[in-house]
Amino acid sequence: MDAPRTAQITPARDSHPAHADLACEVCGRYPEPPKVRLTLANVAAMLPIELAVHAAVVGTEWPLPLKVLLLAATTTALVIWVAEPSVRRLLRSWLHAPALRRRRALEVAPALWRARVTLPDMPGALERITRALAKLGVNVLSIQSQPVTGGVVDALVLSAPGGLTEDDLHDALAHGGGAGPRVWPTTPLALVDGPTHALSLAARVAANPAELPYAAAELLGAERVSADRPLDPEAVARGSILKVPASPEPLVLVRPGEPFTPAESARVSRLAELAEASALRG
């Protein structure tokens, strides 16, 4: 970060709006420029000041101690309060050019998204979705389908060009014929093979049945709540709450806005049975 003396330079007063996205959202400061560039800029600002002050003071008939004191005090004050802040403003484009290039590269880099959409259980439904996404340059990396009443729920992992927003993807899924589309940013962990991930969690539960609540929540991307907590009737009706019999207390999972499918309920039930069997063997 910039030194405290440059903290007064905020994006609101910045004469280079292109750099506004480099400023800290909390304090308004800019990242520290590369040391080499900052050193060259400071030398370019300090050298003329020091030469001018020396030329003005050295030629006087004042005592040597007074000359040295004036040179030190004047040069230090001008460099700290005038030269360095000014050069950071005037040469900001050059000082922060490497950071700006990295930022622009990140903005155009592909981003990973996780999407969930309900499609009619009929030929061509998935093709219409993928065609709508392809128009935006979006690549479908993985698909997991789960049958539900009145259709199929598809969970997709998408690679989208930089610059596309959640609304862009949401609209594409809706225009492709999907019902109730939802989109979230994700990470490469979403590309882990689903069955492999489930088997890993099953092995974790078999080794330690007490891990069941955490493994189940991770498997379904849900939040575990206490079995004694009052349940929202509307959430229960929407299918956003899943209650699975388990020992020593029922397992209750909540996933607002994303109803659980019968296949997901079956998976967690099998996981609970595995935990119970492992506890009995232990």
Wavefront OBJ file of the C-alpha trace (Angstrom):
o trace
v 0.000 0.000 0.000
v 1.010 3.646 -0.427
v 2.625 5.345 2.524
v 0.269 7.245 4.867
v 1.173 10.610 3.361
v -0.514 9.624 0.084
v -3.678 8.284 1.699
v -5.569 11.447 0.775
v -5.605 10.401 -2.905
v -8.895 8.582 -3.381
v -10.724 7.390 -6.493
v -13.280 10.180 -6.059
v -10.583 12.801 -6.700
v -8.446 10.714 -9.032
v -7.864 12.291 -12.422
v -7.317 8.805 -13.910
v -10.647 6.969 -13.550
v -9.159 3.953 -15.331
v -7.208 3.264 -12.132
v -10.212 3.440 -9.818
v -10.609 -0.353 -9.719
v -7.070 -0.669 -8.308
v -7.944 1.259 -5.153
v -8.825 -0.523 -1.926
v -12.601 -0.462 -1.416
v -12.152 0.247 2.314
v -9.328 2.803 2.585
v -9.128 4.108 -1.000
v -5.370 3.546 -1.249
v -3.609 2.171 -4.284
v -1.280 -0.831 -4.220
v 2.426 -0.110 -3.854
v 3.996 0.211 -7.327
v 7.019 -1.917 -8.295
v 10.114 -0.805 -6.377
v 12.176 -0.134 -9.505
v 9.536 2.119 -11.059
v 8.906 3.930 -7.798
v 12.640 4.510 -7.282
v 13.098 5.915 -10.793
v 10.081 8.198 -10.365
v 11.327 9.484 -7.002
v 14.812 10.154 -8.391
v 13.306 12.052 -11.324
v 11.314 14.217 -8.901
v 14.010 14.718 -6.246
v 17.020 15.464 -8.437
v 15.756 18.770 -9.920
v 14.656 19.956 -6.467
v 17.975 19.126 -4.854
v 19.944 20.796 -7.672
v 17.818 23.934 -7.451
v 18.121 24.181 -3.657
v 21.868 23.553 -3.754
v 22.329 26.208 -6.447
v 20.384 28.723 -4.370
v 22.095 28.040 -1.050
v 25.683 27.065 -1.859
v 26.523 30.356 -3.522
v 25.553 32.418 -0.460
v 27.978 33.800 2.136
v 26.135 32.124 5.015
v 28.027 30.010 7.564
v 28.524 26.364 6.568
v 26.404 24.908 9.431
v 23.503 27.146 8.380
v 23.857 26.082 4.747
v 23.834 22.399 5.692
v 20.787 22.888 7.942
v 18.871 24.792 5.261
v 19.756 22.250 2.578
v 18.676 19.298 4.743
v 15.449 20.884 5.995
v 14.356 22.429 2.681
v 15.145 19.397 0.553
v 13.480 16.970 2.980
v 10.304 19.058 3.231
v 9.999 19.577 -0.511
v 10.631 15.911 -1.305
v 8.167 14.560 1.283
v 5.348 17.074 0.896
v 5.653 18.130 -2.737
v 7.779 15.934 -4.952
v 6.814 12.404 -3.963
v 3.000 12.914 -3.762
v 3.071 14.842 -7.049
v 5.086 12.247 -8.904
v 2.728 9.488 -7.724
v -0.188 11.431 -9.196
v 1.444 12.574 -12.413
v 3.116 9.236 -13.213
v 0.360 6.982 -11.884
v -0.338 5.460 -15.298
v 3.286 4.394 -15.597
v 3.729 3.370 -11.950
v 0.658 1.115 -11.898
v 0.879 -0.177 -15.476
v 1.931 -3.736 -14.435
v -0.968 -4.014 -11.965
v -3.406 -2.705 -14.569
v -2.204 -5.263 -17.112
v -2.702 -8.072 -14.596
v -6.172 -6.745 -13.719
v -7.221 -6.571 -17.375
v -5.917 -10.110 -17.943
v -8.044 -11.334 -15.024
v -11.117 -9.538 -16.356
v -10.957 -11.341 -19.699
v -9.926 -14.726 -18.254
v -12.593 -17.462 -18.320
v -14.589 -17.813 -15.116
v -16.185 -20.924 -13.638
v -19.861 -20.938 -12.706
v -22.189 -23.519 -11.214
v -25.751 -23.522 -12.536
v -28.909 -25.410 -11.677
v -31.981 -25.473 -13.896
v -35.125 -27.567 -14.336
v -35.834 -28.859 -17.836
v -38.816 -30.696 -19.296
v -38.187 -34.413 -19.637
v -38.323 -34.430 -23.426
v -35.863 -34.782 -26.332
v -33.984 -31.620 -27.286
v -34.471 -29.794 -23.973
v -30.806 -29.996 -23.011
v -29.743 -29.091 -26.549
v -31.707 -25.834 -26.398
v -29.959 -24.897 -23.163
v -26.496 -25.641 -24.509
v -27.267 -23.736 -27.728
v -28.328 -20.665 -25.733
v -25.134 -20.844 -23.690
v -22.980 -21.385 -26.774
v -24.214 -18.074 -28.224
v -22.436 -16.377 -25.310
v -19.294 -18.453 -25.784
v -20.022 -20.515 -22.662
v -18.622 -24.038 -22.485
v -20.449 -26.720 -20.485
v -17.788 -28.647 -18.551
v -20.002 -31.113 -16.675
v -23.656 -32.060 -16.311
v -25.408 -34.058 -13.607
v -29.084 -34.837 -14.136
v -31.613 -35.804 -11.481
v -35.242 -36.696 -12.244
v -37.922 -34.753 -10.389
v -41.675 -34.490 -10.683
v -42.477 -32.843 -13.994
v -38.965 -32.761 -15.420
v -35.262 -33.114 -14.807
v -32.952 -30.969 -12.675
v -29.591 -30.408 -14.360
v -26.567 -29.251 -12.365
v -23.982 -27.737 -14.695
v -20.443 -26.441 -14.348
v -19.809 -23.705 -16.908
v -16.703 -21.984 -18.234
v -17.744 -18.488 -19.319
v -15.721 -15.723 -20.984
v -14.570 -12.942 -18.693
v -17.046 -10.111 -18.493
v -20.177 -12.252 -18.460
v -22.281 -11.697 -15.364
v -24.613 -13.875 -13.356
v -27.569 -12.123 -15.017
v -26.212 -12.956 -18.491
v -26.025 -16.656 -17.673
v -29.374 -16.600 -15.888
v -31.061 -15.055 -18.937
v -29.421 -17.553 -21.302
v -30.682 -20.494 -19.238
v -34.177 -19.008 -19.126
v -34.226 -18.271 -22.885
v -33.110 -21.852 -23.487
v -36.290 -23.122 -21.891
v -35.020 -23.749 -18.363
v -37.289 -23.181 -15.368
v -36.068 -21.679 -12.102
v -32.449 -21.173 -13.206
v -29.874 -20.347 -10.525
v -26.229 -19.427 -11.047
v -23.283 -19.144 -8.617
v -19.561 -18.453 -9.050
v -17.519 -21.564 -8.290
v -13.972 -22.933 -8.248
v -12.187 -25.834 -9.976
v -13.287 -28.031 -7.058
v -16.704 -28.155 -8.738
v -15.108 -30.212 -11.521
v -14.358 -33.104 -9.200
v -16.198 -36.167 -10.457
v -19.497 -36.476 -8.547
v -19.361 -40.231 -7.842
v -15.721 -39.961 -6.766
v -16.599 -37.139 -4.372
v -19.511 -39.151 -2.950
v -17.296 -42.217 -2.445
v -14.703 -40.092 -0.655
v -17.363 -38.788 1.723
v -18.705 -42.322 2.250
v -15.219 -43.523 3.196
v -14.943 -40.620 5.624
v -18.262 -41.551 7.274
v -17.350 -45.249 7.409
v -14.114 -44.397 9.231
v -15.885 -42.037 11.657
v -19.717 -42.108 11.824
v -19.688 -38.798 13.731
v -18.699 -37.143 10.445
v -22.148 -37.859 8.951
v -23.669 -34.358 9.446
v -20.646 -32.625 7.921
v -20.270 -35.094 5.056
v -23.979 -34.878 4.204
v -23.890 -31.075 4.185
v -20.815 -31.119 1.932
v -22.349 -33.688 -0.397
v -25.439 -31.567 -1.050
v -23.947 -28.099 -0.612
v -26.368 -27.462 2.248
v -26.308 -26.163 5.813
v -26.900 -28.429 8.778
v -29.314 -27.134 11.460
v -30.328 -28.514 14.818
v -33.133 -31.068 14.818
v -34.825 -29.055 17.604
v -34.985 -25.884 15.518
v -38.510 -24.941 14.362
v -38.843 -25.487 10.623
v -40.283 -22.918 8.241
v -43.471 -24.464 6.760
v -42.992 -22.591 3.489
v -39.423 -23.869 3.150
v -40.632 -27.397 3.853
v -43.302 -27.016 1.178
v -40.725 -25.761 -1.333
v -38.491 -28.735 -0.587
v -35.613 -26.559 0.674
v -35.448 -28.510 3.957
v -34.412 -32.160 4.065
v -34.929 -34.253 7.199
v -33.281 -37.664 7.284
v -33.643 -40.221 10.111
v -30.265 -40.804 11.743
v -28.754 -41.764 15.069
v -28.594 -40.290 17.680
v -30.832 -37.515 16.250
v -32.418 -36.787 12.866
v -30.271 -35.018 10.321
v -31.787 -31.726 9.104
v -30.293 -29.927 6.099
v -31.326 -26.540 4.700
v -30.618 -25.169 1.230
v -32.610 -21.944 0.661
v -33.835 -21.373 -2.866
v -32.573 -24.727 -4.112
v -35.037 -27.571 -3.409
v -33.649 -31.030 -2.719
v -34.335 -33.689 -5.333
v -35.451 -37.273 -4.581
v -32.040 -38.506 -5.760
v -30.273 -36.252 -3.259
v -32.569 -37.413 -0.481
v -31.755 -41.013 -1.344
v -28.015 -40.327 -1.303
v -28.095 -38.817 2.171
v -30.309 -41.641 3.443
v -27.764 -44.202 2.224
v -25.009 -42.183 3.868
v -26.937 -42.203 7.159
v -27.398 -45.979 6.887
v -23.664 -46.368 6.327
v -22.927 -44.295 9.431
v -25.315 -46.382 11.524
v -23.846 -49.670 10.275
v -20.298 -48.434 10.941
v -21.278 -47.349 14.469
v -22.769 -50.783 15.195
v -19.605 -52.513 14.000
v -17.497 -50.243 16.152
l 1 2 3 4 5 6 7 8 9 10 11 12 13 14 15 16 17 18 19 20 21 22 23 24 25 26 27 28 29 30 31 32 33 34 35 36 37 38 39 40 41 42 43 44 45 46 47 48 49 50 51 52 53 54 55 56 57 58 59 60 61 62 63 64 65 66 67 68 69 70 71 72 73 74 75 76 77 78 79 80 81 82 83 84 85 86 87 88 89 90 91 92 93 94 95 96 97 98 99 100 101 102 103 104 105 106 107 108 109 110 111 112 113 114 115 116 117 118 119 120 121 122 123 124 125 126 127 128 129 130 131 132 133 134 135 136 137 138 139 140 141 142 143 144 145 146 147 148 149 150 151 152 153 154 155 156 157 158 159 160 161 162 163 164 165 166 167 168 169 170 171 172 173 174 175 176 177 178 179 180 181 182 183 184 185 186 187 188 189 190 191 192 193 194 195 196 197 198 199 200 201 202 203 204 205 206 207 208 209 210 211 212 213 214 215 216 217 218 219 220 221 222 223 224 225 226 227 228 229 230 231 232 233 234 235 236 237 238 239 240 241 242 243 244 245 246 247 248 249 250 251 252 253 254 255 256 257 258 259 260 261 262 263 264 265 266 267 268 269 270 271 272 273 274 275 276 277 278 279 280 281 282
